[in-house]
Amino acid sequence: MLSFLSIWVWLSWEYIAVVGLVYIVFEETCNGCLLSHYQFKDKETENTKFYEWCLEKIGIHYNREYLFIFVRYYLPLVLVLLGIFFQNIVPIIKPLF
């Protein structure tokens, strides 16, 4: 997940937009990450996500629906906007790819 959050530093924003769209389509078609489905299949809720599990481990309470919408739709948009801002508007960062 850390590589996904730092993607705006090392990848051009055009590629970030494509990766974000692929992520959203994958999440919609598979109803979440396949690894999370496999990892949490024995739990009481089969649709537990890895980021939910991490937040519960460190004791952060959250609204599950809002977190789901933020991670699936808004986080890719925020990463694209960060890429556009730091690569084109204020060209501080030159991406590797």
N, C-alpha and C positions, 0 to 999 in steps of 0.2 A: 504494500500500500504506500510505503514511503516513496518508492520510485514513481508511482502515479501522482503523488502530491508534488514531487519536484520536477515533473515533466516539463513545465514551462521554462525551466532554466536551461535544459539541454536539448530540447526538440523545438523545431520551428512551429509557430502557432498554426500553420496550415495542417501539419501532420497531427497536431494536438486535436484539432477539430475533427479530423477523420477518426482518430482513436476514440474520441468522446462519442461520436455517433455509433461506432462499432460497439462500444461498451453499452450504450443505451439499448441498441437492437438486441445484443446478446442477453442483457438482463431481462428484457421484455419477452423474448422467445423462450428462454430457459427458466424463467421465473426465478432468477437469481444465479449465483455462482454455483457451478457444478461441484466444485471442491467443498463449498459450504454445505451443500446438500449431503454429500458423502460424509463429511466430518461430523455433522450434527444430526444424523439420521436416527440415532438412538436416544436423543433428547426428547423432552416432553413436547417441544414445538419443533417441527421439522424445518420450518422456514427461518431459523435463526441465522443471522449473518455473522461473519467473522468480526466486523467492526462492533456489532452489538455485544458479542462475547467479550471483546477487549474492554469496552466501556463498562460492562458489568464487573469484570475482574478488578478494575481500578476504582470502582465504587461511584461512577458517574450515573446519575439517574436521568432519563430522557423520555421523551414522548416517541414511541416507536414509529408511529405514522409520519411525524414530521421529519425524523431522522432518515427514514426510508426515502421520502420525497427529496430531501436535501442531497443525499448521497447519490441517488440515481439521476436526478435531473439538474440540480443547481451546481453541484461540485464540478462536473465537466464544463459547464458554462463559465464558472469562475476561473478554472484553469486556462481556458481559451482566452478569456479577457485579460488575465495576468500576462499571458504570452504576448498578446497584441500590445498591451501597454508597455511592457519592458523591452520588447523587441522592435517595435515600430514607432510608438509615440515618444517614448523616452528611451532611446537605444542604448541602454546600459549593458544589456546582455546580448551576446552574440551566440546563438545556439550552435551546438556541435553538428546537428543534422538538419 
